[in-house]
């Protein structure tokens, strides 16, 4: 599982807060340390969040998913140019 600061771009696209990791208010070091401590102490939570992380990566970022998105984009651009 991942712990990340919830900044404008990036982490929230990958991490589902409290499901596959923790999103922390930007620069809140106390909360970051608290969530890190929770993960260090709870092996079953780490395993559960780790499995959820793998599921998210497979469903959102696998080669098949990304290639499909690229093909849809190319098709859309082609159709706009033919109009």
PDB file of N, CA, C and O in Angstrom:
ATOM      1  N   UNK A   1       0.826  -1.209   0.000  1.00  0.00           N
ATOM      2  CA  UNK A   1       0.000   0.000   0.000  1.00  0.00           C
ATOM      3  C   UNK A   1       0.860   1.260   0.000  1.00  0.00           C
ATOM      4  O   UNK A   1       2.011   1.253   0.436  1.00  0.00           O
ATOM      5  N   UNK A   2       0.285   2.303  -0.486  1.00  0.00           N
ATOM      6  CA  UNK A   2       1.001   3.561  -0.635  1.00  0.00           C
ATOM      7  C   UNK A   2       0.422   4.616   0.286  1.00  0.00           C
ATOM      8  O   UNK A   2      -0.782   4.651   0.541  1.00  0.00           O
ATOM      9  N   UNK A   3       1.287   5.463   0.771  1.00  0.00           N
ATOM     10  CA  UNK A   3       0.881   6.654   1.502  1.00  0.00           C
ATOM     11  C   UNK A   3       1.430   7.820   0.701  1.00  0.00           C
ATOM     12  O   UNK A   3       2.625   7.876   0.410  1.00  0.00           O
ATOM     13  N   UNK A   4       0.553   8.755   0.342  1.00  0.00           N
ATOM     14  CA  UNK A   4       0.999   9.878  -0.470  1.00  0.00           C
ATOM     15  C   UNK A   4       0.247  11.138  -0.074  1.00  0.00           C
ATOM     16  O   UNK A   4      -0.877  11.092   0.425  1.00  0.00           O
ATOM     17  N   UNK A   5       0.903  12.256  -0.312  1.00  0.00           N
ATOM     18  CA  UNK A   5       0.222  13.526  -0.109  1.00  0.00           C
ATOM     19  C   UNK A   5      -0.762  13.732  -1.256  1.00  0.00           C
ATOM     20  O   UNK A   5      -0.429  13.494  -2.418  1.00  0.00           O
ATOM     21  N   UNK A   6      -1.949  14.166  -0.932  1.00  0.00           N
ATOM     22  CA  UNK A   6      -3.018  14.347  -1.918  1.00  0.00           C
ATOM     23  C   UNK A   6      -2.835  15.690  -2.622  1.00  0.00           C
ATOM     24  O   UNK A   6      -3.497  16.677  -2.300  1.00  0.00           O
ATOM     25  N   UNK A   7      -1.924  15.700  -3.589  1.00  0.00           N
ATOM     26  CA  UNK A   7      -1.656  16.909  -4.352  1.00  0.00           C
ATOM     27  C   UNK A   7      -2.545  16.939  -5.590  1.00  0.00           C
ATOM     28  O   UNK A   7      -3.267  15.982  -5.868  1.00  0.00           O
ATOM     29  N   UNK A   8      -2.489  18.035  -6.323  1.00  0.00           N
ATOM     30  CA  UNK A   8      -3.426  18.270  -7.429  1.00  0.00           C
ATOM     31  C   UNK A   8      -3.390  17.193  -8.511  1.00  0.00           C
ATOM     32  O   UNK A   8      -4.435  16.833  -9.052  1.00  0.00           O
ATOM     33  N   UNK A   9      -2.228  16.685  -8.828  1.00  0.00           N
ATOM     34  CA  UNK A   9      -2.160  15.700  -9.911  1.00  0.00           C
ATOM     35  C   UNK A   9      -1.393  14.466  -9.484  1.00  0.00           C
ATOM     36  O   UNK A   9      -0.314  14.561  -8.898  1.00  0.00           O
ATOM     37  N   UNK A  10      -1.951  13.327  -9.777  1.00  0.00           N
ATOM     38  CA  UNK A  10      -1.219  12.090  -9.585  1.00  0.00           C
ATOM     39  C   UNK A  10      -1.790  11.092  -8.606  1.00  0.00           C
ATOM     40  O   UNK A  10      -2.494  10.167  -9.011  1.00  0.00           O
ATOM     41  N   UNK A  11      -1.503  11.256  -7.322  1.00  0.00           N
ATOM     42  CA  UNK A  11      -1.831  10.191  -6.377  1.00  0.00           C
ATOM     43  C   UNK A  11      -3.294   9.773  -6.345  1.00  0.00           C
ATOM     44  O   UNK A  11      -3.581   8.579  -6.257  1.00  0.00           O
ATOM     45  N   UNK A  12      -4.215  10.705  -6.413  1.00  0.00           N
ATOM     46  CA  UNK A  12      -5.635  10.330  -6.314  1.00  0.00           C
ATOM     47  C   UNK A  12      -6.123   9.582  -7.551  1.00  0.00           C
ATOM     48  O   UNK A  12      -7.197   8.981  -7.525  1.00  0.00           O
ATOM     49  N   UNK A  13      -5.347   9.612  -8.634  1.00  0.00           N
ATOM     50  CA  UNK A  13      -5.696   8.814  -9.814  1.00  0.00           C
ATOM     51  C   UNK A  13      -5.347   7.343  -9.610  1.00  0.00           C
ATOM     52  O   UNK A  13      -5.884   6.465 -10.284  1.00  0.00           O
ATOM     53  N   UNK A  14      -4.446   7.091  -8.678  1.00  0.00           N
ATOM     54  CA  UNK A  14      -3.940   5.735  -8.473  1.00  0.00           C
ATOM     55  C   UNK A  14      -4.412   5.142  -7.151  1.00  0.00           C
ATOM     56  O   UNK A  14      -4.730   3.956  -7.073  1.00  0.00           O
ATOM     57  N   UNK A  15      -4.454   5.966  -6.123  1.00  0.00           N
ATOM     58  CA  UNK A  15      -4.762   5.479  -4.774  1.00  0.00           C
ATOM     59  C   UNK A  15      -6.221   5.758  -4.433  1.00  0.00           C
ATOM     60  O   UNK A  15      -6.701   6.880  -4.588  1.00  0.00           O
ATOM     61  N   UNK A  16      -6.919   4.726  -3.969  1.00  0.00           N
ATOM     62  CA  UNK A  16      -8.252   4.902  -3.402  1.00  0.00           C
ATOM     63  C   UNK A  16      -8.068   4.988  -1.894  1.00  0.00           C
ATOM     64  O   UNK A  16      -7.725   4.001  -1.243  1.00  0.00           O
ATOM     65  N   UNK A  17      -8.301   6.180  -1.345  1.00  0.00           N
ATOM     66  CA  UNK A  17      -8.025   6.438   0.063  1.00  0.00           C
ATOM     67  C   UNK A  17      -8.711   5.421   0.968  1.00  0.00           C
ATOM     68  O   UNK A  17      -9.909   5.163   0.847  1.00  0.00           O
ATOM     69  N   UNK A  18      -7.931   4.856   1.868  1.00  0.00           N
ATOM     70  CA  UNK A  18      -8.366   3.885   2.859  1.00  0.00           C
ATOM     71  C   UNK A  18      -8.752   2.527   2.257  1.00  0.00           C
ATOM     72  O   UNK A  18      -9.207   1.643   2.982  1.00  0.00           O
ATOM     73  N   UNK A  19      -8.577   2.355   0.951  1.00  0.00           N
ATOM     74  CA  UNK A  19      -8.841   1.067   0.307  1.00  0.00           C
ATOM     75  C   UNK A  19      -7.558   0.453  -0.230  1.00  0.00           C
ATOM     76  O   UNK A  19      -7.273  -0.720   0.009  1.00  0.00           O
ATOM     77  N   UNK A  20      -6.783   1.256  -0.960  1.00  0.00           N
ATOM     78  CA  UNK A  20      -5.535   0.738  -1.526  1.00  0.00           C
ATOM     79  C   UNK A  20      -4.318   1.491  -0.987  1.00  0.00           C
ATOM     80  O   UNK A  20      -3.187   1.242  -1.405  1.00  0.00           O
ATOM     81  N   UNK A  21      -4.557   2.389  -0.078  1.00  0.00           N
ATOM     82  CA  UNK A  21      -3.489   3.196   0.508  1.00  0.00           C
ATOM     83  C   UNK A  21      -4.110   4.368   1.237  1.00  0.00           C
ATOM     84  O   UNK A  21      -5.310   4.390   1.511  1.00  0.00           O
ATOM     85  N   UNK A  22      -3.284   5.327   1.539  1.00  0.00           N
ATOM     86  CA  UNK A  22      -3.767   6.509   2.237  1.00  0.00           C
ATOM     87  C   UNK A  22      -3.363   7.769   1.480  1.00  0.00           C
ATOM     88  O   UNK A  22      -2.220   7.908   1.044  1.00  0.00           O
ATOM     89  N   UNK A  23      -4.315   8.681   1.333  1.00  0.00           N
ATOM     90  CA  UNK A  23      -4.045  10.016   0.797  1.00  0.00           C
ATOM     91  C   UNK A  23      -4.063  10.979   1.976  1.00  0.00           C
ATOM     92  O   UNK A  23      -5.030  11.032   2.737  1.00  0.00           O
ATOM     93  N   UNK A  24      -2.994  11.729   2.114  1.00  0.00           N
ATOM     94  CA  UNK A  24      -2.813  12.622   3.245  1.00  0.00           C
ATOM     95  C   UNK A  24      -2.847  14.060   2.752  1.00  0.00           C
ATOM     96  O   UNK A  24      -2.331  14.373   1.679  1.00  0.00           O
ATOM     97  N   UNK A  25      -3.461  14.929   3.546  1.00  0.00           N
ATOM     98  CA  UNK A  25      -3.445  16.358   3.220  1.00  0.00           C
ATOM     99  C   UNK A  25      -1.996  16.789   3.000  1.00  0.00           C
ATOM    100  O   UNK A  25      -1.106  16.435   3.773  1.00  0.00           O
ATOM    101  N   UNK A  26      -1.776  17.552   1.943  1.00  0.00           N
ATOM    102  CA  UNK A  26      -0.429  17.959   1.575  1.00  0.00           C
ATOM    103  C   UNK A  26       0.302  18.590   2.767  1.00  0.00           C
ATOM    104  O   UNK A  26      -0.223  19.474   3.444  1.00  0.00           O
ATOM    105  N   UNK A  27       1.494  18.122   2.996  1.00  0.00           N
ATOM    106  CA  UNK A  27       2.398  18.607   4.048  1.00  0.00           C
ATOM    107  C   UNK A  27       1.969  18.277   5.471  1.00  0.00           C
ATOM    108  O   UNK A  27       2.558  18.805   6.413  1.00  0.00           O
ATOM    109  N   UNK A  28       0.972  17.430   5.662  1.00  0.00           N
ATOM    110  CA  UNK A  28       0.554  17.046   7.005  1.00  0.00           C
ATOM    111  C   UNK A  28       1.429  15.874   7.463  1.00  0.00           C
ATOM    112  O   UNK A  28       1.043  14.710   7.348  1.00  0.00           O
ATOM    113  N   UNK A  29       2.597  16.203   7.975  1.00  0.00           N
ATOM    114  CA  UNK A  29       3.580  15.180   8.341  1.00  0.00           C
ATOM    115  C   UNK A  29       3.127  14.332   9.524  1.00  0.00           C
ATOM    116  O   UNK A  29       3.467  13.152   9.602  1.00  0.00           O
ATOM    117  N   UNK A  30       2.367  14.916  10.442  1.00  0.00           N
ATOM    118  CA  UNK A  30       1.870  14.139  11.577  1.00  0.00           C
ATOM    119  C   UNK A  30       0.927  13.037  11.117  1.00  0.00           C
ATOM    120  O   UNK A  30       1.013  11.904  11.591  1.00  0.00           O
ATOM    121  N   UNK A  31       0.027  13.363  10.195  1.00  0.00           N
ATOM    122  CA  UNK A  31      -0.908  12.359   9.685  1.00  0.00           C
ATOM    123  C   UNK A  31      -0.182  11.319   8.838  1.00  0.00           C
ATOM    124  O   UNK A  31      -0.531  10.139   8.861  1.00  0.00           O
ATOM    125  N   UNK A  32       0.823  11.758   8.097  1.00  0.00           N
ATOM    126  CA  UNK A  32       1.630  10.821   7.321  1.00  0.00           C
ATOM    127  C   UNK A  32       2.273   9.794   8.253  1.00  0.00           C
ATOM    128  O   UNK A  32       2.214   8.591   7.999  1.00  0.00           O
ATOM    129  N   UNK A  33       2.884  10.277   9.325  1.00  0.00           N
ATOM    130  CA  UNK A  33       3.530   9.384  10.290  1.00  0.00           C
ATOM    131  C   UNK A  33       2.505   8.468  10.949  1.00  0.00           C
ATOM    132  O   UNK A  33       2.789   7.296  11.195  1.00  0.00           O
ATOM    133  N   UNK A  34       1.321   8.989  11.236  1.00  0.00           N
ATOM    134  CA  UNK A  34       0.265   8.188  11.851  1.00  0.00           C
ATOM    135  C   UNK A  34      -0.166   7.047  10.927  1.00  0.00           C
ATOM    136  O   UNK A  34      -0.297   5.907  11.372  1.00  0.00           O
ATOM    137  N   UNK A  35      -0.385   7.346   9.655  1.00  0.00           N
ATOM    138  CA  UNK A  35      -0.801   6.304   8.701  1.00  0.00           C
ATOM    139  C   UNK A  35       0.308   5.289   8.477  1.00  0.00           C
ATOM    140  O   UNK A  35       0.042   4.097   8.324  1.00  0.00           O
ATOM    141  N   UNK A  36       1.543   5.755   8.457  1.00  0.00           N
ATOM    142  CA  UNK A  36       2.674   4.844   8.314  1.00  0.00           C
ATOM    143  C   UNK A  36       2.734   3.887   9.503  1.00  0.00           C
ATOM    144  O   UNK A  36       2.976   2.692   9.332  1.00  0.00           O
ATOM    145  N   UNK A  37       2.514   4.411  10.692  1.00  0.00           N
ATOM    146  CA  UNK A  37       2.509   3.590  11.901  1.00  0.00           C
ATOM    147  C   UNK A  37       1.388   2.550  11.838  1.00  0.00           C
ATOM    148  O   UNK A  37       1.594   1.391  12.200  1.00  0.00           O
ATOM    149  N   UNK A  38       0.213   2.961  11.382  1.00  0.00           N
ATOM    150  CA  UNK A  38      -0.918   2.032  11.246  1.00  0.00           C
ATOM    151  C   UNK A  38      -0.550   0.877  10.322  1.00  0.00           C
ATOM    152  O   UNK A  38      -0.785  -0.286  10.651  1.00  0.00           O
ATOM    153  N   UNK A  39       0.028   1.197   9.168  1.00  0.00           N
ATOM    154  CA  UNK A  39       0.401   0.145   8.219  1.00  0.00           C
ATOM    155  C   UNK A  39       1.500  -0.758   8.773  1.00  0.00           C
ATOM    156  O   UNK A  39       1.486  -1.968   8.542  1.00  0.00           O
ATOM    157  N   UNK A  40       2.434  -0.188   9.490  1.00  0.00           N
ATOM    158  CA  UNK A  40       3.529  -0.981  10.053  1.00  0.00           C
ATOM    159  C   UNK A  40       3.011  -1.966  11.095  1.00  0.00           C
ATOM    160  O   UNK A  40       3.575  -3.048  11.259  1.00  0.00           O
ATOM    161  N   UNK A  41       1.956  -1.604  11.789  1.00  0.00           N
ATOM    162  CA  UNK A  41       1.449  -2.439  12.869  1.00  0.00           C
ATOM    163  C   UNK A  41       0.373  -3.446  12.440  1.00  0.00           C
ATOM    164  O   UNK A  41       0.063  -4.374  13.187  1.00  0.00           O
ATOM    165  N   UNK A  42      -0.195  -3.268  11.244  1.00  0.00           N
ATOM    166  CA  UNK A  42      -1.338  -4.094  10.845  1.00  0.00           C
ATOM    167  C   UNK A  42      -1.039  -4.853   9.556  1.00  0.00           C
ATOM    168  O   UNK A  42      -1.263  -4.352   8.454  1.00  0.00           O
ATOM    169  N   UNK A  43      -0.533  -6.062   9.717  1.00  0.00           N
ATOM    170  CA  UNK A  43      -0.151  -6.873   8.563  1.00  0.00           C
ATOM    171  C   UNK A  43      -1.344  -7.196   7.668  1.00  0.00           C
ATOM    172  O   UNK A  43      -1.209  -7.187   6.445  1.00  0.00           O
ATOM    173  N   UNK A  44      -2.502  -7.479   8.248  1.00  0.00           N
ATOM    174  CA  UNK A  44      -3.671  -7.829   7.436  1.00  0.00           C
ATOM    175  C   UNK A  44      -4.159  -6.618   6.635  1.00  0.00           C
ATOM    176  O   UNK A  44      -4.617  -6.774   5.503  1.00  0.00           O
ATOM    177  N   UNK A  45      -4.069  -5.433   7.200  1.00  0.00           N
ATOM    178  CA  UNK A  45      -4.442  -4.226   6.457  1.00  0.00           C
ATOM    179  C   UNK A  45      -3.491  -4.003   5.291  1.00  0.00           C
ATOM    180  O   UNK A  45      -3.920  -3.646   4.193  1.00  0.00           O
ATOM    181  N   UNK A  46      -2.208  -4.212   5.527  1.00  0.00           N
ATOM    182  CA  UNK A  46      -1.227  -4.084   4.440  1.00  0.00           C
ATOM    183  C   UNK A  46      -1.543  -5.061   3.319  1.00  0.00           C
ATOM    184  O   UNK A  46      -1.492  -4.695   2.144  1.00  0.00           O
ATOM    185  N   UNK A  47      -1.866  -6.290   3.667  1.00  0.00           N
ATOM    186  CA  UNK A  47      -2.178  -7.309   2.651  1.00  0.00           C
ATOM    187  C   UNK A  47      -3.445  -6.935   1.890  1.00  0.00           C
ATOM    188  O   UNK A  47      -3.489  -7.029   0.663  1.00  0.00           O
ATOM    189  N   UNK A  48      -4.463  -6.515   2.615  1.00  0.00           N
ATOM    190  CA  UNK A  48      -5.737  -6.140   1.985  1.00  0.00           C
ATOM    191  C   UNK A  48      -5.547  -4.960   1.037  1.00  0.00           C
ATOM    192  O   UNK A  48      -6.025  -4.991  -0.097  1.00  0.00           O
ATOM    193  N   UNK A  49      -4.854  -3.926   1.493  1.00  0.00           N
ATOM    194  CA  UNK A  49      -4.618  -2.754   0.647  1.00  0.00           C
ATOM    195  C   UNK A  49      -3.700  -3.100  -0.525  1.00  0.00           C
ATOM    196  O   UNK A  49      -3.873  -2.576  -1.625  1.00  0.00           O
ATOM    197  N   UNK A  50      -2.742  -3.966  -0.294  1.00  0.00           N
ATOM    198  CA  UNK A  50      -1.851  -4.382  -1.384  1.00  0.00           C
ATOM    199  C   UNK A  50      -2.605  -5.091  -2.489  1.00  0.00           C
ATOM    200  O   UNK A  50      -2.348  -4.853  -3.669  1.00  0.00           O
ATOM    201  N   UNK A  51      -3.536  -5.964  -2.118  1.00  0.00           N
ATOM    202  CA  UNK A  51      -4.352  -6.658  -3.124  1.00  0.00           C
ATOM    203  C   UNK A  51      -5.232  -5.673  -3.894  1.00  0.00           C
ATOM    204  O   UNK A  51      -5.374  -5.779  -5.112  1.00  0.00           O
ATOM    205  N   UNK A  52      -5.815  -4.723  -3.180  1.00  0.00           N
ATOM    206  CA  UNK A  52      -6.653  -3.708  -3.833  1.00  0.00           C
ATOM    207  C   UNK A  52      -5.809  -2.872  -4.791  1.00  0.00           C
ATOM    208  O   UNK A  52      -6.276  -2.517  -5.873  1.00  0.00           O
ATOM    209  N   UNK A  53      -4.584  -2.556  -4.412  1.00  0.00           N
ATOM    210  CA  UNK A  53      -3.682  -1.798  -5.279  1.00  0.00           C
ATOM    211  C   UNK A  53      -3.411  -2.544  -6.580  1.00  0.00           C
ATOM    212  O   UNK A  53      -3.436  -1.956  -7.661  1.00  0.00           O
ATOM    213  N   UNK A  54      -3.149  -3.848  -6.464  1.00  0.00           N
ATOM    214  CA  UNK A  54      -2.898  -4.660  -7.659  1.00  0.00           C
ATOM    215  C   UNK A  54      -4.122  -4.674  -8.570  1.00  0.00           C
ATOM    216  O   UNK A  54      -3.992  -4.609  -9.792  1.00  0.00           O
ATOM    217  N   UNK A  55      -5.311  -4.758  -7.975  1.00  0.00           N
ATOM    218  CA  UNK A  55      -6.552  -4.757  -8.743  1.00  0.00           C
ATOM    219  C   UNK A  55      -6.725  -3.430  -9.502  1.00  0.00           C
ATOM    220  O   UNK A  55      -7.095  -3.427 -10.676  1.00  0.00           O
ATOM    221  N   UNK A  56      -6.460  -2.328  -8.837  1.00  0.00           N
ATOM    222  CA  UNK A  56      -6.595  -1.007  -9.461  1.00  0.00           C
ATOM    223  C   UNK A  56      -5.630  -0.876 -10.627  1.00  0.00           C
ATOM    224  O   UNK A  56      -6.012  -0.421 -11.705  1.00  0.00           O
ATOM    225  N   UNK A  57      -4.383  -1.274 -10.415  1.00  0.00           N
ATOM    226  CA  UNK A  57      -3.382  -1.176 -11.482  1.00  0.00           C
ATOM    227  C   UNK A  57      -3.806  -2.014 -12.683  1.00  0.00           C
ATOM    228  O   UNK A  57      -3.690  -1.572 -13.826  1.00  0.00           O
ATOM    229  N   UNK A  58      -4.290  -3.211 -12.426  1.00  0.00           N
ATOM    230  CA  UNK A  58      -4.724  -4.089 -13.527  1.00  0.00           C
ATOM    231  C   UNK A  58      -5.903  -3.486 -14.274  1.00  0.00           C
ATOM    232  O   UNK A  58      -5.923  -3.506 -15.504  1.00  0.00           O
ATOM    233  N   UNK A  59      -6.891  -2.946 -13.554  1.00  0.00           N
ATOM    234  CA  UNK A  59      -8.104  -2.432 -14.180  1.00  0.00           C
ATOM    235  C   UNK A  59      -7.943  -1.069 -14.836  1.00  0.00           C
ATOM    236  O   UNK A  59      -8.689  -0.739 -15.758  1.00  0.00           O
ATOM    237  N   UNK A  60      -6.990  -0.280 -14.382  1.00  0.00           N
ATOM    238  CA  UNK A  60      -6.828   1.075 -14.912  1.00  0.00           C
ATOM    239  C   UNK A  60      -5.597   1.258 -15.784  1.00  0.00           C
ATOM    240  O   UNK A  60      -5.599   2.081 -16.700  1.00  0.00           O
ATOM    241  N   UNK A  61      -4.536   0.490 -15.504  1.00  0.00           N
ATOM    242  CA  UNK A  61      -3.261   0.799 -16.129  1.00  0.00           C
ATOM    243  C   UNK A  61      -2.606  -0.376 -16.844  1.00  0.00           C
ATOM    244  O   UNK A  61      -1.436  -0.294 -17.221  1.00  0.00           O
ATOM    245  N   UNK A  62      -3.343  -1.465 -17.036  1.00  0.00           N
ATOM    246  CA  UNK A  62      -2.755  -2.599 -17.762  1.00  0.00           C
ATOM    247  C   UNK A  62      -2.530  -2.205 -19.221  1.00  0.00           C
ATOM    248  O   UNK A  62      -3.127  -1.253 -19.723  1.00  0.00           O
ATOM    249  N   UNK A  63      -1.665  -2.951 -19.881  1.00  0.00           N
ATOM    250  CA  UNK A  63      -1.364  -2.687 -21.285  1.00  0.00           C
ATOM    251  C   UNK A  63      -2.641  -2.711 -22.124  1.00  0.00           C
ATOM    252  O   UNK A  63      -2.818  -1.878 -23.013  1.00  0.00           O
ATOM    253  N   UNK A  64      -3.516  -3.653 -21.846  1.00  0.00           N
ATOM    254  CA  UNK A  64      -4.749  -3.789 -22.630  1.00  0.00           C
ATOM    255  C   UNK A  64      -5.657  -2.559 -22.458  1.00  0.00           C
ATOM    256  O   UNK A  64      -6.219  -2.054 -23.429  1.00  0.00           O
ATOM    257  N   UNK A  65      -5.787  -2.098 -21.234  1.00  0.00           N
ATOM    258  CA  UNK A  65      -6.645  -0.932 -20.962  1.00  0.00           C
ATOM    259  C   UNK A  65      -6.064   0.323 -21.616  1.00  0.00           C
ATOM    260  O   UNK A  65      -6.789   1.087 -22.253  1.00  0.00           O
ATOM    261  N   UNK A  66      -4.775   0.532 -21.460  1.00  0.00           N
ATOM    262  CA  UNK A  66      -4.136   1.727 -22.012  1.00  0.00           C
ATOM    263  C   UNK A  66      -4.165   1.701 -23.538  1.00  0.00           C
ATOM    264  O   UNK A  66      -4.425   2.728 -24.165  1.00  0.00           O
ATOM    265  N   UNK A  67      -3.904   0.552 -24.139  1.00  0.00           N
ATOM    266  CA  UNK A  67      -3.938   0.464 -25.604  1.00  0.00           C
ATOM    267  C   UNK A  67      -5.342   0.742 -26.137  1.00  0.00           C
ATOM    268  O   UNK A  67      -5.492   1.396 -27.169  1.00  0.00           O
ATOM    269  N   UNK A  68      -6.358   0.258 -25.453  1.00  0.00           N
ATOM    270  CA  UNK A  68      -7.736   0.528 -25.865  1.00  0.00           C
ATOM    271  C   UNK A  68      -8.017   2.027 -25.827  1.00  0.00           C
ATOM    272  O   UNK A  68      -8.655   2.561 -26.734  1.00  0.00           O
ATOM    273  N   UNK A  69      -7.550   2.701 -24.794  1.00  0.00           N
ATOM    274  CA  UNK A  69      -7.748   4.146 -24.690  1.00  0.00           C
ATOM    275  C   UNK A  69      -7.039   4.889 -25.815  1.00  0.00           C
ATOM    276  O   UNK A  69      -7.586   5.840 -26.373  1.00  0.00           O
ATOM    277  N   UNK A  70      -5.814   4.457 -26.154  1.00  0.00           N
ATOM    278  CA  UNK A  70      -5.093   5.073 -27.263  1.00  0.00           C
ATOM    279  C   UNK A  70      -5.842   4.865 -28.583  1.00  0.00           C
ATOM    280  O   UNK A  70      -5.975   5.794 -29.379  1.00  0.00           O
ATOM    281  N   UNK A  71      -6.327   3.648 -28.809  1.00  0.00           N
ATOM    282  CA  UNK A  71      -7.036   3.361 -30.061  1.00  0.00           C
ATOM    283  C   UNK A  71      -8.307   4.194 -30.169  1.00  0.00           C
ATOM    284  O   UNK A  71      -8.640   4.679 -31.251  1.00  0.00           O
ATOM    285  N   UNK A  72      -9.017   4.362 -29.063  1.00  0.00           N
ATOM    286  CA  UNK A  72     -10.225   5.196 -29.072  1.00  0.00           C
ATOM    287  C   UNK A  72      -9.877   6.649 -29.364  1.00  0.00           C
ATOM    288  O   UNK A  72     -10.614   7.327 -30.081  1.00  0.00           O
ATOM    289  N   UNK A  73      -8.778   7.131 -28.825  1.00  0.00           N
ATOM    290  CA  UNK A  73      -8.341   8.498 -29.086  1.00  0.00           C
ATOM    291  C   UNK A  73      -7.981   8.673 -30.559  1.00  0.00           C
ATOM    292  O   UNK A  73      -8.388   9.651 -31.185  1.00  0.00           O
ATOM    293  N   UNK A  74      -7.224   7.734 -31.110  1.00  0.00           N
ATOM    294  CA  UNK A  74      -6.854   7.826 -32.526  1.00  0.00           C
ATOM    295  C   UNK A  74      -8.084   7.788 -33.426  1.00  0.00           C
ATOM    296  O   UNK A  74      -8.158   8.518 -34.415  1.00  0.00           O
ATOM    297  N   UNK A  75      -9.035   6.947 -33.086  1.00  0.00           N
ATOM    298  CA  UNK A  75     -10.272   6.855 -33.864  1.00  0.00           C
ATOM    299  C   UNK A  75     -11.044   8.173 -33.809  1.00  0.00           C
ATOM    300  O   UNK A  75     -11.570   8.634 -34.822  1.00  0.00           O
ATOM    301  N   UNK A  76     -11.107   8.762 -32.644  1.00  0.00           N
ATOM    302  CA  UNK A  76     -11.805  10.038 -32.477  1.00  0.00           C
ATOM    303  C   UNK A  76     -11.125  11.139 -33.293  1.00  0.00           C
ATOM    304  O   UNK A  76     -11.794  11.929 -33.960  1.00  0.00           O
ATOM    305  N   UNK A  77      -9.800  11.184 -33.235  1.00  0.00           N
ATOM    306  CA  UNK A  77      -9.059  12.197 -34.001  1.00  0.00           C
ATOM    307  C   UNK A  77      -9.283  11.980 -35.501  1.00  0.00           C
ATOM    308  O   UNK A  77      -9.498  12.937 -36.245  1.00  0.00           O
ATOM    309  N   UNK A  78      -9.232  10.741 -35.932  1.00  0.00           N
ATOM    310  CA  UNK A  78      -9.427  10.425 -37.353  1.00  0.00           C
ATOM    311  C   UNK A  78     -10.825  10.872 -37.798  1.00  0.00           C
ATOM    312  O   UNK A  78     -10.975  11.468 -38.865  1.00  0.00           O
ATOM    313  N   UNK A  79     -11.832  10.589 -36.993  1.00  0.00           N
ATOM    314  CA  UNK A  79     -13.208  10.973 -37.342  1.00  0.00           C
ATOM    315  C   UNK A  79     -13.366  12.484 -37.370  1.00  0.00           C
ATOM    316  O   UNK A  79     -14.117  13.001 -38.197  1.00  0.00           O
ATOM    317  N   UNK A  80     -12.685  13.205 -36.495  1.00  0.00           N
ATOM    318  CA  UNK A  80     -12.762  14.669 -36.506  1.00  0.00           C
ATOM    319  C   UNK A  80     -12.100  15.242 -37.749  1.00  0.00           C
ATOM    320  O   UNK A  80     -12.573  16.236 -38.299  1.00  0.00           O
ATOM    321  N   UNK A  81     -11.015  14.629 -38.199  1.00  0.00           N
ATOM    322  CA  UNK A  81     -10.316  15.109 -39.375  1.00  0.00           C
ATOM    323  C   UNK A  81     -11.074  14.788 -40.652  1.00  0.00           C
ATOM    324  O   UNK A  81     -10.884  15.466 -41.662  1.00  0.00           O
ATOM    325  N   UNK A  82     -11.929  13.771 -40.636  1.00  0.00           N
ATOM    326  CA  UNK A  82     -12.693  13.399 -41.814  1.00  0.00           C
ATOM    327  C   UNK A  82     -13.995  14.169 -41.910  1.00  0.00           C
ATOM    328  O   UNK A  82     -14.702  14.055 -42.911  1.00  0.00           O
ATOM    329  N   UNK A  83     -14.326  14.945 -40.902  1.00  0.00           N
ATOM    330  CA  UNK A  83     -15.600  15.694 -40.907  1.00  0.00           C
ATOM    331  C   UNK A  83     -15.499  16.961 -41.701  1.00  0.00           C
ATOM    332  O   UNK A  83     -16.475  17.704 -41.805  1.00  0.00           O
TER     333      UNK A  83
END
